[in-house]
Amino acid sequence: MSFKHILLPLDGSTVAEEAIAHAEAIAHAGGAEIHLLHVQKSQAHAAGHSIDPVDWRLRRAELRSYLNHLAEGISERNIPVTLSIVEGRPAEQIVEFCEDHNIDLIVFTAFGRGGPSRFDFGSTAHKVFSGAGCSFMVVRPGQASAATNGAAYRRVLVSMDGSPRSEWVACQVASMLRGQAAELILLQVIAVPEMPRRMPITREEHATREKFVECNRRAAEAYLEEMARQLRNGIEIRPLLMVDQNVAERIYATADREQVDLIAMSAHDWQTGAEQFTGTLCHTVTCHSERPVLVFQDLPESQLQALRSGAEFCQIRHPTLPEDNSTHR
């Protein structure tokens, strides 16, 4: 599955614009089209304040000029791009746009014009996570990488757990990197079983736990070598095996140590049920990683629709007044 329609929501801030280079890098790799989207606040969502019609029109003209400028820069890199301006609540309109335009990847920064807060993501980003139901990339503002300099990704870390989902992600990333001078790191972290109790574990229990970990380690070592062998086709593959009690922390800490340009992982690990958009491991990594995280969503559309029905903001479809789509090529 190569991405064909990439959505890039922008709020007019330079912070949000840091996602552009990453969208371009993914688009170049798969021949995708980039859709620039800005959600303008309408009179119906002005928090009780009336909007002057003249100011509204001037603001809309400024937004179109702004998006046109960005679109021209993207077009110069031979990437097809469209731009749209819609009205309403940002999260709702982004989710609706995804549904109406067959978006298969959203690329955006963890926060935008509002800046960082005590939470890991801005409110709009958090709502889009749980509503769009498609693959997404989270970019932490202020973190430089190869993509921010206009180059392709040089080093990508894929989180492996032995599941078909993680294997599928590794295959997708390998396909994306093929033909480039890049290194793909296949990381699997063997979890040390927790044994919570009031008193320390006995020597026998400790030996049992060590035996369990060693058994998993040997199996994972053989598994990663086999995956690396299958994926080597003009790509440098490096299997990496670790043991830790905190799997998520080890993933993003290793990404920092290895100075990777991107972390790629499935939205669901082998323990995640189908009643969640993302699993706990994926959520923790995206919340704490300083590196961009590309999350592949692999739930069937029927399950995604069932999950969307439980999100109130996704059920409300407000009328929009989109600008006529302009395509730059």
Secondary structure, 3 states (H helix, E strand, C coil): CCCCEEEEECCCCCCHHHHHHHHHHHHHHHCCEEEEEEEECCHHHCCCCCCCHHHHHHHHHHHHHHHHHHHHHHHCCCCCEEEEEEECCHHHHHHHHHHHCCCCEEEEECCCCCCCCCCCCCHHHHHHHHHHCCEEEEECCCCCCCHHHCCCCCEEEEEECCCHHHHHHHHHHHHHHCCCCCEEEEEEEEECCCCCCCCCCCHHHHHHHHHHHHHHHHHHHHHHHHHHHHHCCCCEEEEEEEEECCHHHHHHHHHHHHCCCEEEEECCCCCCCCCCCCCHHHHHHHHHCCCCEEEECCCCHHHHHHHHCCCHHHHCCCCCCCCCCEEEC
